Amino acid sequence: MRTSPVAKVLRVTTFVVFLIAGVSLVVMELWNALLPDLFGWQPISYVQGVGILILSRILFGGFRGGAGPAWHWKRRMVERWHRMTPDERQTFRQALRSRA
């Protein structure tokens, strides 16, 4: 039995909303558990936790799946690695070890 595309979109949307709500709750709880005692800062509300989560996304570019710049670099390295001969791989490993 196949589910309709509308049901899939609704399911994914619901999951994302609950995920954001849960992560925001974790941010709020961690802030309120740690920062007031450590630095004397004020506890925050749930909405402020959501705001901090959004701000961190804007500033640091988090919450990406696998499509970020680091992923492209890793994929290129894996492709390059698979094209190397065993001798080239050994030379590459030795070059990496000599740097350290």
N, C-alpha and C positions, 0 to 999 in steps of 0.2 A: 504494500500500500504506500503510495507516494503522498508526501505532504505538499501542500501548495506553496508557491513562493511567498505569498503573503504570510503564511504561518511561520515560515522560516525567518523572514524579516522580523516578525513580531517576537519570535523566540530569541533571536540574537539581540534585538533592542532591549528586551527585558533583561537578558543576561548582562549587557553592558551597563544598564542603569543600576542593577544590583551590585555589580562589581565596583562601580564608581562610588556608590553609597557605602559599601563595605570598606573600601580603601580610605575614604574620607573619615569614616568612623575610627579606623586604626590611626590615622594621622592625628585626629583630635585627641584620642586616648593617650597616644604616646607623648604628644605635646604636654597635655595636662599632667601626665605622670612624671615627666622628666624636667621640663624647662622651668616651671615655677620654683621647684626646689633647688635646681642647679644655679639659675641665673636671676631668680626673683621676678621673672616675667609673669604676666597675668595668664590665667587659664583662658582657653578659647572655646567658642561655641562650635556646634556642628557646621554651621554655615561658614564660619571662618576656616574650619578645617577643609571644606570644599574649596574655598578661595586659595588656601595655601597649596592644595593639590594642583589647581589650575595654574597658579603662579609658577610652581616648580616645573610644570609641563612647558610653559612659555619660556622660562629661563634656561632650562637644561635639556629640553627636547626629549623627555622620556616617554614612556608608554608606547614605544614603537614595537611592532612585531619583529619581522626580520628584514625590513626593507630600508634600513638606515644606511648611512655611508659605510659604517663598519662592516655590515653584511656584504656589501659589494666587494670590499677589499678582501674579505675572507673567501668569498666565492672565487675571485680571481686567483688567489693564492692556491686554493685547492685545485683549480683547473691547471694551473702552472705545475703544481706538484705531480699531478697525474700524467702530464706530458713528459716529465723528466725521466731519463734513464736511471737505473740504479746507481751508476757511477756519478751522475750529476747530483743525485740526492745525497750521496755520501759527501761529495765536495761541498754542497750547501750546508749540511750539518756541521762539517768541520769549520766552515767559515763562521757559522753562528757561535760555535763553541769558542773560537779564537777571539771573538768580540768580548766575551764575558770575562 
